[in-house]
Amino acid sequence: MHIVILALVQGLTEFLPISSWGHLVILQKYGGWPEDYGLVMEVAVHVGSLGAVLVYFWRDLWLILVGLAQILLGRFDSGARLVLNLIVATIPAIVAGYFLKDLVTDDLRTIAVIGWATLIGGILLFIGDRLGMTIRNVEHMRWGSALVIGLAQVCALIPGASRSGMTMTAARFLGFERRDCARFSFLMSIPVIIGAGLLTGLDLYEAGDVEVTGQALLAAGLAFVTAFIAIAFMMVWLRSARFTPFVVYRLLLGGAMLYTVYFDPDLVTRLLGG
């Protein structure tokens, strides 16, 4: 049952700007599942979420593959520019992951950190969505904009900040249309999730634990379905609406977490039925 809940939560929150990591930490601390295979399950459901991105954005994936071929031929069409922008946007996460990995410890996985990151991230998303113009799309993106969005992605090292939330917020501040903010953010997740999945997949292979591997596959499958639904919903919603519902959710969740920390330590446990 824990695996089902984990997969459903991951799939629904990975691509919405509300922080999947923050939700997973909350459930891990209050949901009662073992800590020893928590990281493995987290990465497994991330891989399931990756599958949803690849399937939903298969046209963009084909454009990326064609763009890679164009680059090798010395040509720079829209696909090649998209590839280069994704590379530029990914570099900050790679550098930060290498140099800051020792700083991302359990000390950051606290309800206080999640609460503040969720609350502040929601406020920034609201400001960016309200002030940002809607005059640019992914095809007009330049390397400088890609770098700024990539730097925003580094903030996802903080539980509760939300990788998709920070990248979409940065894109809105830069004036990109809402659907294009989501589209580029989703495409940016591909190399990040692949890297994390490969590392933990190697650990699973070396451990040779068939039972855990089977559980991981189940979690990945459930996450795939729910993530696909979440992506489809997000892209349809942003055709004519703002990020306001996600901002409200973040403010409520962040406020509840901070209330738990400073006033009522048992609040989350009661809400989860503990």
C-alpha positions in Angstrom: 0.0 0.0 0.0 2.9 2.4 0.8 4.3 1.8 -2.7 0.9 2.6 -4.3 0.6 5.9 -2.3 4.2 6.8 -3.1 3.7 6.2 -6.8 0.4 8.1 -7.0 1.8 11.1 -5.1 5.0 11.2 -7.2 3.1 10.9 -10.5 0.7 13.6 -9.6 3.2 16.1 -8.2 6.3 15.6 -10.2 5.3 18.0 -13.0 2.9 20.2 -11.2 4.6 23.2 -9.6 4.0 22.0 -6.1 7.2 19.9 -5.3 7.1 16.1 -5.5 10.2 15.9 -3.3 8.5 17.9 -0.6 5.4 15.6 -0.7 7.6 12.5 -0.6 9.5 13.7 2.4 6.3 14.5 4.2 4.9 11.1 3.5 8.1 9.4 4.3 8.3 11.1 7.7 4.6 10.6 8.6 3.4 7.8 6.4 5.3 5.0 8.2 7.1 3.2 5.4 10.7 2.0 5.9 13.5 4.5 5.3 15.9 1.9 3.9 14.3 1.6 0.5 12.8 5.0 0.3 15.4 6.4 -2.0 15.1 3.5 -4.4 11.3 3.9 -4.6 11.7 7.6 -5.1 13.9 7.1 -8.1 11.7 4.3 -9.5 8.7 6.6 -9.6 10.8 9.3 -11.1 11.7 6.9 -13.9 7.9 6.2 -14.4 7.3 9.9 -14.6 10.1 10.1 -17.2 8.2 7.6 -19.4 5.1 9.8 -19.2 7.1 12.8 -20.5 8.6 10.9 -23.3 5.2 9.6 -24.4 3.3 12.9 -24.1 6.0 15.0 -25.8 7.0 12.4 -28.4 6.9 15.1 -31.1 9.3 17.2 -29.2 11.5 14.2 -28.6 11.6 13.5 -32.3 12.4 17.2 -32.9 15.3 16.9 -30.4 16.7 13.8 -32.2 16.4 15.5 -35.5 18.1 18.6 -34.0 21.0 16.5 -32.8 21.5 15.2 -36.3 21.3 18.8 -37.7 24.0 19.9 -35.2 26.3 17.1 -36.3 25.8 18.3 -39.9 26.6 21.9 -38.9 23.0 23.1 -39.3 21.0 25.0 -36.8 17.2 24.8 -37.2 14.5 25.0 -34.5 15.3 21.5 -33.3 19.0 22.2 -33.0 18.3 25.4 -31.1 16.0 23.5 -28.7 18.7 20.9 -28.1 21.3 23.6 -27.4 19.0 25.4 -25.0 18.2 22.2 -23.1 22.0 21.5 -22.8 22.6 25.0 -21.5 19.7 24.7 -19.1 20.9 21.4 -17.8 24.5 22.4 -17.1 23.8 24.3 -13.8 22.0 21.2 -12.4 25.0 19.0 -13.3 27.5 21.4 -11.8 25.4 22.0 -8.6 24.7 18.3 -8.2 28.4 17.5 -8.4 29.7 20.2 -6.0 26.7 20.4 -3.6 25.7 16.8 -3.3 27.4 16.5 0.1 25.3 19.5 1.3 22.0 17.9 0.3 21.6 15.7 3.4 18.8 14.7 5.7 19.3 18.0 7.5 17.4 19.6 4.7 14.7 17.0 4.7 12.8 18.8 7.5 9.2 20.0 7.7 10.5 23.5 8.4 12.6 23.6 5.2 9.8 22.2 3.2 7.3 24.6 4.6 9.4 27.7 3.9 10.4 26.5 0.5 6.9 25.7 -0.5 5.5 29.0 0.8 8.2 31.2 -0.7 8.1 29.3 -4.0 4.4 29.8 -4.2 4.8 33.6 -3.6 7.4 33.8 -6.3 5.3 31.8 -8.8 2.4 34.2 -8.1 4.5 37.3 -8.7 6.1 35.9 -11.8 2.8 34.8 -13.3 1.2 38.2 -12.6 4.1 40.4 -13.7 5.5 38.3 -16.5 4.4 39.1 -20.0 3.2 36.3 -22.4 5.1 37.3 -25.5 7.7 34.6 -25.9 7.7 30.9 -26.7 10.3 28.1 -26.7 11.2 28.7 -30.4 12.3 32.3 -29.5 14.4 31.2 -26.5 18.1 32.3 -26.4 20.9 30.8 -24.5 20.8 33.5 -21.8 17.2 32.7 -21.0 17.9 29.0 -21.0 20.8 29.6 -18.5 18.6 31.6 -16.2 15.9 28.8 -16.2 18.7 26.3 -15.6 20.0 28.2 -12.6 16.4 28.3 -11.2 16.4 24.5 -11.5 19.3 24.3 -9.0 16.9 25.6 -6.3 15.2 22.2 -6.6 18.0 20.8 -4.4 15.9 22.3 -1.6 13.0 20.0 -0.6 9.7 21.9 -1.2 11.1 24.4 -3.7 9.9 22.3 -6.7 12.0 21.8 -9.8 9.0 22.4 -12.1 7.8 25.3 -10.0 11.1 27.2 -10.0 11.8 26.7 -13.7 8.3 27.7 -14.6 8.5 30.8 -12.3 11.8 31.8 -14.0 10.3 31.3 -17.4 7.3 33.5 -16.5 9.6 36.3 -15.2 11.3 36.1 -18.6 8.0 36.6 -20.4 7.4 33.1 -21.8 3.8 31.9 -22.4 2.5 29.6 -19.7 2.2 26.5 -21.8 5.8 27.1 -23.1 7.0 27.5 -19.6 5.5 24.1 -18.7 6.7 22.5 -22.0 10.3 23.6 -21.5 10.3 22.6 -17.9 9.0 19.1 -18.7 11.7 18.6 -21.4 14.3 19.8 -18.9 13.3 17.0 -16.6 14.4 14.3 -19.1 18.2 14.5 -18.5 17.8 15.1 -14.8 15.6 12.0 -14.3 17.7 9.9 -16.6 20.8 10.6 -14.5 19.1 9.8 -11.2 17.5 6.7 -12.6 20.7 5.3 -14.0 22.6 5.8 -10.8 20.0 4.1 -8.6 19.2 1.5 -11.3 22.8 0.4 -11.0 22.5 0.1 -7.2 19.4 -2.1 -7.7 21.2 -4.3 -10.2 24.2 -4.8 -7.9 21.9 -5.5 -4.9 20.2 -8.3 -6.9 17.0 -8.0 -4.8 14.2 -9.3 -7.0 11.5 -8.4 -4.6 12.6 -4.7 -4.3 13.1 -4.6 -8.1 9.6 -5.9 -8.7 8.2 -3.3 -6.3 10.2 -0.6 -8.1 8.6 -1.7 -11.4 5.2 -1.5 -9.9 5.8 1.9 -8.6 7.2 3.1 -11.9 4.2 1.9 -13.8 1.7 3.6 -11.4 3.7 6.8 -11.5 3.7 6.7 -15.4 -0.1 6.6 -15.5 -0.6 9.4 -12.9 2.2 11.5 -14.3 0.7 11.3 -17.8 -2.7 12.5 -16.5 -1.0 15.3 -14.6 0.9 16.5 -17.6 -2.1 16.4 -19.9 -4.1 18.3 -17.3 -1.4 20.9 -16.9 -1.1 21.5 -20.6 -4.8 21.8 -21.1 -5.3 24.1 -18.0 -2.6 26.5 -19.1 -4.3 27.1 -22.5 -6.5 29.7 -20.9 -5.7 29.8 -17.2 -3.1 31.0 -14.8 -1.0 29.2 -12.2 -3.2 30.5 -9.4 -4.6 27.2 -8.1 -1.1 25.9 -7.6 -0.1 29.1 -5.9 -3.0 28.7 -3.5 -2.2 25.1 -2.8 1.4 25.9 -2.1 0.5 28.7 0.3 -1.9 26.4 2.2 0.5 23.5 2.3 3.5 25.7 3.3 1.4 27.5 5.9 0.3 24.1 7.3 3.8 22.8 7.5 5.1 25.9 9.3 2.1 25.8 11.7 3.0 22.2 12.4 6.6 23.1 13.2 6.0 26.2 15.3 2.6 25.6 16.9 1.2 22.0 16.5 3.7 19.2 15.9 1.0 16.6 15.6 -1.0 18.3 12.8 0.4 16.4 9.9 0.0 13.1 11.7 -3.7 13.8 12.3 -4.3 14.9 8.7 -2.8 11.6 7.5 -4.9 9.6 9.8 -2.0 8.7 12.1 
